[in-house]
């Protein structure tokens, strides 16, 4: 009986360690995901700004050189 309890205890510790390891990795992955999502939002914002600048330059050159 005592041997079975020791084996179960070792097994539970092993499962607990594995759970903690996977939980830690999951949290790290969630943090990485948030970081990548923020970088994507920043890139989209920057691209939007560049597109607005390009559109403005196009309108300026179109009015200045094409319509005159």
N, C-alpha and C positions, 0 to 999 in steps of 0.2 A: 504494500500500500504506500509506504513512504517513498519508494522508488518511482512509482507512478506520479505522485505529487511533485517530485523533483523534476521529472521529465516534462510534466505539464507546465511547471513553472518556467523551465528553460524555454519551452516552446512559446509560452506567452510573452516572455521577454524578447524572444526573436521576432515575434509578430509585432510587438510594440515598437521595437527598433525600426523595423521595416515601415510601419505606419508613419512614425515620426520622420523618417528619411523621405518618404514619398510626400508627406505633408509639407515638409520644408522645400522640396523641389517644386511642388505645386505653387507655393507662395512666391518663390523666385520667378517661376514662369509667368505668374499673374503680374508681377512687377515689371518684368520685361515686356509683356504685352502692353501694359499701360504706357511704358516709355515709347514703344514703337507707334502706338496710336497717337501719342502726342506729337511725335516726329512727322507722322503722316499729316496731321492737322496743320502743323507749321508749314510743311511743304505745300499743301493745298492753298493755304493763305498766301504764301509767297507767290505761287503761280498765278493766283487770282490778281494779286497786285501787279505783277508783270504784264498780265493780259490787259488790265485796265490801262496801264501806261502805253502799251503797244496800240491799243485801240485809239487812245487820245492822239498819239503821234500820227497814226494813219488818217484820222479825221483832219488834223492840222495840215498834213501834206496834201491831202485830197482837196481841201478847200483852197489852199494856197497855190498849188501848182496845176491842178486839174481843172478847177472851176474858173480860173482866171484866164 
